Amino acid sequence: MAVPLPDARELSDEVLEALRLRALRGCELGFTEAEVADLLGVCRETVCRWWSAYAHGGVDALPRPRSGRPLGSGRLLSEEQADRIQRLVRSHSPEELGITAPLWNRRAARDLIRQECGITLAVRTVGLYLRRWGFTAKRPRRHGGDQDPEEVRQWLEETYPAIAARAEREGAEIHWCDEVGAAADRHPARGYAPRGEAATMEVPDRHVRANQISTITNAGQVRFMTYTQTMTAALFLVFLGRLLRSTTGKVFLILDRLSAHQTPEVKAWLAAHRERIEVFYLPRYAPELNADEYLNNDLKGQVNAAGLPHDKKEVRSRIQAFMRKLLHLPKRVMSYFQHPSVQYAAALNM
């Protein structure tokens, strides 16, 4: 790994003078100008200029005033303009500033610079600015456009803390529940191909898929059931029955508002088993607040990693193999609660 060197334009006059003398000494010892430049972290042309001046007039002929472009010069945005653009990007979405883009990318930032500063930059130049300001390209974190911020705030600040306090008093386990489907024709990774050619793969019928319902706790426990049909109230009740048989204490179950979770049959069953289980519903359109979502993401990335399955039976088998492995990896399950959106529910001793 190469040792990083500071930009020579940031060095003091005294340090630059020492660099000049060492450069000349290196050339006298037979090193090439390119080798001296690499060792000292300066441009080869600079060493050439120093050596040429020394050869014609000695040490007194060396250029004393700083030469070259000062650090930061030549940039099209002034420091004030750059600071303003950074603040806007950090604190606003493109839509809030009248930019037609769903998230900040190079083109959206270019349009913002044109709008705020009257300067049109190349997309590549905007990318250099963004990188210099500490921005990196990331997959966006999704949340529902119909999400109610007040409902989310109430969940985070009032509802869930009350659930956690009750669970501690009553010795109940908090289980986070969700469903997920894994399709045989989905592969999340990227593949290499010759330049100009697409990376292709043969996929099975797109209807080849299997589903799972699961729960996890912030202590690393996992419960799951796989199925191939659509989730219904009857199927949900089968899972709830298995969940109670596999636990000994009371269960506080946190899940979304899927219609199968709220049918009259489910409500009647929950009322009859109130001593063993209570259900709490997440805010609407807020899947990112459910820790089980991050198990689902992990599952989808693993099921087809070794190649695409050929039928429903194989998809289901791979789901079960991953989940059985997860049963013995409580730390991995606990790590799902370390995602920024669900850290509010993480175990305190993680």
C-alpha positions as CSV (number, residue, x, y, z in Angstrom):
1,M,0.0,0.0,0.0
2,A,1.5,3.4,-1.0
3,V,2.3,5.9,1.7
4,P,0.2,9.0,1.1
5,L,2.2,12.3,0.7
6,P,0.8,15.8,1.4
7,D,0.3,18.1,-1.6
8,A,3.6,20.1,-2.0
9,R,1.5,23.3,-2.3
10,E,0.5,22.8,1.3
11,L,4.1,22.7,2.6
12,S,5.8,25.7,4.2
13,D,8.6,27.7,2.4
14,E,11.2,26.1,4.7
15,V,10.1,22.5,3.8
16,L,10.0,23.4,0.1
17,E,13.6,24.7,0.3
18,A,14.7,21.5,1.9
19,L,12.9,19.5,-0.9
20,R,14.8,21.5,-3.6
21,L,18.2,20.7,-2.1
22,R,17.4,17.0,-1.6
23,A,16.1,16.9,-5.2
24,L,19.4,18.4,-6.5
25,R,21.4,16.0,-4.3
26,G,19.4,13.0,-5.8
27,C,20.1,14.2,-9.3
28,E,23.8,14.5,-8.5
29,L,23.9,11.0,-7.2
30,G,22.5,9.7,-10.5
31,F,18.8,9.3,-9.8
32,T,16.6,10.3,-12.7
33,E,14.3,13.3,-12.4
34,A,11.3,11.0,-12.4
35,E,12.7,8.9,-9.6
36,V,13.5,11.9,-7.5
37,A,10.0,13.3,-8.1
38,D,8.3,10.1,-7.0
39,L,10.4,9.9,-3.9
40,L,9.7,13.5,-2.9
41,G,6.1,13.7,-4.0
42,V,6.5,16.5,-6.5
43,C,6.0,16.7,-10.3
44,R,8.7,15.6,-12.6
45,E,8.5,18.9,-14.4
46,T,9.2,20.7,-11.1
47,V,12.4,18.7,-10.5
48,C,13.4,19.3,-14.1
49,R,13.0,23.1,-13.6
50,W,15.0,23.0,-10.3
51,W,17.9,21.0,-11.9
52,S,18.0,23.2,-15.0
53,A,18.2,26.3,-12.9
54,Y,20.9,24.8,-10.7
55,A,22.9,23.6,-13.7
56,H,22.9,27.2,-15.2
57,G,23.4,29.3,-12.1
58,G,24.0,27.2,-9.0
59,V,22.0,27.2,-5.8
60,D,21.4,31.0,-6.0
61,A,19.5,30.4,-9.3
62,L,16.8,28.2,-7.7
63,P,13.3,29.7,-7.9
64,R,12.5,31.0,-4.4
65,P,9.0,32.4,-4.9
66,R,6.3,29.7,-5.1
67,S,5.4,28.6,-8.6
68,G,2.6,26.5,-9.9
69,R,-1.2,26.9,-9.3
70,P,-2.2,27.5,-5.7
71,L,-4.2,24.8,-4.0
72,G,-7.9,25.4,-4.8
73,S,-7.3,27.7,-7.7
74,G,-8.9,27.0,-11.0
75,R,-12.0,25.6,-9.4
76,L,-15.2,27.0,-10.9
77,L,-17.1,27.3,-7.6
78,S,-15.9,29.7,-5.0
79,E,-15.5,28.6,-1.4
80,E,-18.7,30.4,-0.5
81,Q,-20.6,28.8,-3.4
82,A,-19.3,25.3,-2.6
83,D,-20.2,25.7,1.1
84,R,-23.7,26.7,0.1
85,I,-24.3,23.8,-2.2
86,Q,-23.0,21.3,0.4
87,R,-25.4,22.7,3.0
88,L,-28.3,22.4,0.6
89,V,-27.5,18.8,-0.4
90,R,-27.0,17.7,3.2
91,S,-30.2,19.3,4.5
92,H,-32.8,19.0,1.6
93,S,-34.1,16.5,-0.8
94,P,-33.9,17.5,-4.6
95,E,-37.7,17.9,-4.7
96,E,-37.7,20.4,-1.8
97,L,-35.4,22.6,-3.9
98,G,-37.3,22.3,-7.1
99,I,-34.9,19.7,-8.7
100,T,-36.6,17.0,-10.7
101,A,-34.8,13.9,-9.2
102,P,-35.8,11.4,-6.5
103,L,-32.4,11.5,-4.8
104,W,-29.1,13.4,-5.0
105,N,-26.9,12.2,-7.9
106,R,-24.4,14.0,-10.1
107,R,-27.0,15.3,-12.5
108,A,-29.3,16.5,-9.7
109,A,-26.3,18.3,-8.0
110,R,-25.4,19.8,-11.4
111,D,-28.9,21.2,-11.8
112,L,-28.7,22.6,-8.2
113,I,-25.4,24.4,-9.0
114,R,-26.9,25.8,-12.2
115,Q,-29.9,27.0,-10.3
116,E,-28.1,28.5,-7.3
117,C,-24.9,29.8,-8.8
118,G,-25.7,30.2,-12.5
119,I,-22.8,27.9,-13.4
120,T,-23.1,24.9,-15.7
121,L,-20.6,22.2,-14.9
122,A,-19.9,18.9,-16.6
123,V,-21.4,15.8,-14.8
124,R,-17.9,14.4,-14.3
125,T,-16.7,17.7,-12.7
126,V,-19.8,17.6,-10.4
127,G,-18.8,14.1,-9.4
128,L,-15.3,15.3,-8.4
129,Y,-16.8,18.0,-6.3
130,L,-19.1,15.6,-4.5
131,R,-16.2,13.2,-3.8
132,R,-14.1,16.1,-2.5
133,W,-17.0,17.1,-0.2
134,G,-17.1,13.6,1.3
135,F,-20.2,12.3,-0.6
136,T,-20.1,8.7,-1.9
137,A,-22.7,6.8,-4.1
138,K,-24.9,4.5,-2.1
139,R,-28.0,2.4,-2.6
140,P,-30.9,4.5,-1.3
141,R,-32.7,3.6,1.9
142,R,-36.4,3.3,1.0
143,H,-39.4,4.4,2.9
144,G,-43.0,4.8,1.9
145,G,-44.1,8.1,0.4
146,D,-47.4,7.8,2.3
147,Q,-45.6,7.4,5.6
148,D,-46.9,9.6,8.4
149,P,-44.0,11.3,10.1
150,E,-46.0,11.9,13.3
151,E,-47.0,8.3,13.5
152,V,-43.4,7.2,13.1
153,R,-42.3,9.7,15.8
154,Q,-45.0,8.5,18.2
155,W,-43.8,4.9,17.6
156,L,-40.2,5.6,18.2
157,E,-40.6,8.0,21.2
158,E,-43.8,6.6,22.9
159,T,-45.3,3.4,21.6
160,Y,-42.2,1.1,21.4
161,P,-40.6,2.4,24.6
162,A,-43.8,1.5,26.4
163,I,-43.9,-1.9,24.8
164,A,-40.3,-2.6,25.8
165,A,-41.0,-1.4,29.4
166,R,-44.0,-3.7,29.7
167,A,-42.0,-6.6,28.3
168,E,-39.4,-6.1,30.9
169,R,-41.9,-5.9,33.7
170,E,-43.9,-9.0,32.6
171,G,-41.0,-11.1,31.4
172,A,-42.3,-11.2,27.8
173,E,-40.2,-11.7,24.6
174,I,-40.6,-9.1,21.9
175,H,-40.7,-10.9,18.5
176,W,-40.5,-9.0,15.2
177,C,-42.5,-10.7,12.4
178,D,-42.6,-10.4,8.6
179,E,-43.2,-12.4,5.4
180,V,-40.8,-12.6,2.5
181,G,-40.8,-14.3,-0.9
182,A,-37.8,-15.6,-2.7
183,A,-37.9,-16.0,-6.5
184,A,-35.8,-18.4,-8.6
185,D,-35.1,-15.9,-11.3
186,R,-33.8,-13.2,-9.0
187,H,-30.0,-12.8,-8.6
188,P,-28.8,-9.7,-6.6
189,A,-25.1,-9.8,-7.5
190,R,-23.4,-8.3,-10.6
191,G,-21.5,-10.3,-13.2
192,Y,-18.5,-9.5,-15.4
193,A,-18.7,-9.5,-19.2
194,P,-16.5,-8.3,-22.1
195,R,-16.6,-4.6,-22.7
196,G,-19.7,-3.7,-24.8
197,E,-21.5,-7.0,-24.0
198,A,-24.2,-7.5,-21.4
199,A,-23.8,-10.0,-18.5
200,T,-26.5,-12.6,-19.1
201,M,-27.8,-15.7,-17.3
202,E,-30.4,-18.3,-18.0
203,V,-33.3,-18.0,-15.6
204,P,-36.2,-20.4,-14.8
205,D,-39.8,-19.6,-15.0
206,R,-40.5,-16.3,-13.1
207,H,-43.4,-18.0,-11.2
208,V,-41.0,-20.3,-9.4
209,R,-40.9,-18.9,-5.9
210,A,-41.4,-19.8,-2.2
211,N,-42.4,-17.8,0.8
212,Q,-41.5,-17.6,4.5
213,I,-42.9,-16.0,7.6
214,S,-40.5,-15.5,10.5
215,T,-39.9,-13.8,13.8
216,I,-36.6,-12.6,15.4
217,T,-35.7,-11.1,18.8
218,N,-32.9,-8.8,19.7
219,A,-31.4,-11.6,21.7
220,G,-30.8,-13.6,18.5
221,Q,-33.7,-16.0,18.5
222,V,-35.4,-17.1,15.3
223,R,-38.7,-18.8,14.4
224,F,-39.8,-19.5,10.8
225,M,-42.2,-21.3,8.6
226,T,-42.0,-21.7,4.8
227,Y,-44.9,-22.0,2.4
228,T,-45.7,-21.8,-1.3
229,Q,-49.2,-20.4,-1.3
230,T,-50.4,-16.9,-0.6
231,M,-50.4,-15.8,3.1
232,T,-54.0,-16.1,4.5
233,A,-55.5,-15.8,8.0
234,A,-55.6,-19.6,8.3
235,L,-51.9,-19.9,7.4
236,F,-51.0,-17.0,9.8
237,L,-52.8,-18.8,12.6
238,V,-50.9,-22.0,11.9
239,F,-47.6,-20.0,12.4
240,L,-48.9,-18.3,15.6
241,G,-49.7,-21.7,17.0
242,R,-46.2,-23.0,16.2
243,L,-44.7,-19.8,17.7
244,L,-46.5,-20.4,21.0
245,R,-45.5,-24.0,21.1
246,S,-41.9,-23.1,20.7
247,T,-41.8,-20.5,23.4
248,T,-42.6,-20.7,27.1
249,G,-43.3,-17.1,28.3
250,K,-45.5,-14.4,26.9
251,V,-44.9,-13.1,23.4
252,F,-45.2,-9.5,22.3
253,L,-45.5,-9.7,18.5
254,I,-44.7,-6.7,16.3
255,L,-45.7,-6.8,12.7
256,D,-47.1,-4.8,9.8
257,R,-50.8,-4.3,8.9
258,L,-51.2,-7.0,6.2
259,S,-54.8,-7.8,5.8
260,A,-54.2,-11.5,6.8
261,H,-52.9,-10.2,10.1
262,Q,-56.2,-8.4,11.0
263,T,-59.1,-10.6,10.0
264,P,-61.9,-11.4,12.5
265,E,-60.6,-15.0,12.8
266,V,-57.2,-13.7,13.8
267,K,-58.6,-11.2,16.2
268,A,-60.7,-13.9,17.9
269,W,-57.8,-16.3,18.2
270,L,-55.6,-13.5,19.7
271,A,-58.3,-12.7,22.2
272,A,-58.6,-16.3,23.2
273,H,-54.8,-16.5,23.8
274,R,-54.3,-13.1,25.3
275,E,-52.4,-14.5,28.3
276,R,-49.7,-15.9,25.9
277,I,-49.5,-13.4,23.1
278,E,-50.2,-9.7,22.2
279,V,-49.9,-8.1,18.8
280,F,-48.6,-4.6,18.1
281,Y,-48.8,-3.0,14.7
282,L,-46.0,-0.9,13.2
283,P,-46.7,2.5,11.7
284,R,-48.2,2.4,8.2
285,Y,-45.7,2.3,5.2
286,A,-42.7,2.0,7.5
287,P,-41.1,-1.4,6.7
288,E,-37.6,0.0,7.6
289,L,-38.7,0.1,11.3
290,N,-39.1,-3.7,11.3
291,A,-35.9,-5.6,12.2
292,D,-37.2,-8.7,10.4
293,E,-36.9,-6.8,7.1
294,Y,-33.1,-7.0,7.4
295,L,-33.2,-10.8,7.8
296,N,-35.3,-10.9,4.7
297,N,-32.7,-8.8,2.8
298,D,-30.0,-11.2,4.0
299,L,-32.1,-14.2,2.9
300,K,-32.7,-12.9,-0.6
301,G,-28.9,-12.3,-1.0
302,Q,-28.1,-15.9,0.0
303,V,-30.8,-18.1,-1.5
304,N,-29.5,-17.8,-5.1
305,A,-25.9,-17.1,-4.4
306,A,-24.7,-20.5,-5.5
307,G,-26.8,-20.5,-8.7
308,L,-30.4,-20.2,-9.6
309,P,-32.7,-23.0,-8.3
310,H,-34.9,-24.9,-10.8
311,D,-38.2,-25.4,-9.1
312,K,-40.3,-24.4,-6.0
313,K,-39.0,-27.3,-4.0
314,E,-35.4,-26.2,-4.5
315,V,-36.2,-22.6,-3.6
316,R,-37.9,-23.7,-0.5
317,S,-35.1,-26.1,0.4
318,R,-32.5,-23.3,0.1
319,I,-34.6,-21.0,2.3
320,Q,-34.9,-23.7,5.0
321,A,-31.1,-24.4,4.8
322,F,-30.3,-20.7,5.3
323,M,-32.7,-20.4,8.2
324,R,-31.5,-23.6,9.9
325,K,-28.0,-22.2,9.7
326,L,-29.3,-18.9,11.2
327,L,-30.7,-20.7,14.2
328,H,-27.1,-21.3,15.3
329,L,-25.9,-17.8,14.6
330,P,-27.5,-15.5,17.2
331,K,-24.9,-12.8,16.7
332,R,-25.8,-12.5,13.1
333,V,-29.5,-12.2,14.0
334,M,-28.6,-9.5,16.6
335,S,-26.7,-7.7,13.9
336,Y,-29.9,-7.0,12.0
337,F,-30.9,-4.7,14.9
338,Q,-27.7,-2.6,14.2
339,H,-29.1,-1.1,11.1
340,P,-29.6,2.6,11.8
341,S,-33.4,2.4,11.2
342,V,-33.9,-0.3,13.9
343,Q,-31.1,0.4,16.4
344,Y,-33.9,1.8,18.7
345,A,-34.8,-1.8,19.3
346,A,-31.3,-3.3,19.7
347,A,-30.3,-5.2,22.8
348,L,-28.4,-2.8,25.2
349,N,-25.6,-5.3,25.8
350,M,-25.0,-6.0,22.1
